[in-house]
Amino acid sequence: MRESAGGVVHAAAAGAVVEAAAAVAACAPAGTKTAVPAQPKATVYFTSDISPEGLVKIYDKISQNVKGKVAIKFHTGEPHGPNILPVPMVKALQEHIPNSTLVETNVLYPSPRQTTEGHRETLKTNGWTFSEVDIMDEDGAVMIPVKGGKHFKEMSVGKHMLNYDSMVVLTHFKGHAMGGFGGSMKNIAIGCADGKIGKAMVHGSSQDNTWGATKSLFMENMAESAKATMDHFGDQIVYINVLRNMSVDCDCAGTSAAAPKAHDIGILASTDILAVDQASIDMVYQLPEAELHDLKERIESREGLHQLEYMKELGMGNNEYDLVNLDK
């Protein structure tokens, strides 16, 4: 075992998961069923080094088109959230990327982060004080197009998102109470939607039912919201998933989040949003049964794998990928 910024990494266990996931990558991936014309495989990079150095190293593999003013989309977490990404890791990445700013949006549900003032207090509580954090909907929202969507023609996002040329999607991969799991797609689907309009659109809310979407519809709403942000940045958006402290609960759960039962796996990165989330699921599904059970139950009881199916249907990326292990 070795110690990282993410805690204890079980190298042998993580290695077995990676080898199994690499084999899975060569076969039919879990969760995607839609038949589409063949296309070149995506490339997904992996490192078991969950540390500032490991994060910077893997980012450099996907950074070629990141330029101009850069938004780093992360999750601030609820106050004192036990599973949020380690501050030293995020700080190292932000300092490594020229002209970059951490970005977030306010939330829809009752929380200190429902208002910009409360959100800024949470930033202080959780240690996000080393750099400016742009609350993108602080000054309102703007509509951007959803190309090819069947539920939305446009999506409401934080107005400040238009101030950036590129986006780095830095995601703590974990379970999610509604989505089954939260990966890069969920990070921008809900995380770039503004807290007053966009998030309500994604959740399918009405005046009578704030959380109105059915399970499969919610996955599709998320995917279409994410596609709006993805299309906005074109080839200047990249994705990093950190498979660490993988509770069945999102960081929105704060201190009430269930304790993780799975060991930390590592970091995955790609320029392809579907590939990075697919690879993350593939690795999680190679965990030993005792570690996988709760996460799998959370994912499948929420129809979470439909995220991957619908991203494929929308043409958001490739579920087939080559896994490049940077540890070798």
Secondary structure, 3 states (H helix, E strand, C coil): CEEECCEEECHHHHHHHHHHHHHHHCCCCCCCCCCCCCCCCEEEEEECCCCHHHHHHHHHCCCCCCCCCEEEECCCCCCCCCCCCCHHHHHHHHHHCCCEEEEECCCCCCCHHHCHHHHHHHHHHCCCCCCCEEECCCCCEEEEECCCCCCCCEEEEEHHHHHCCEEEEEEECEEECCCEEECHHHHHHHHCECCCCHHHHHCCCCCCCCCCCCHHHHHHHHHHHHHHHHHHHCCCEEEEEEECCCCCCCHHHHHHCCCCCCCCCEEEEECCHHHHHHHHHHHHCCCCHHHHHHHHHHHHHCCCCHHHHHHHHCCCCCCCEEEEECCC
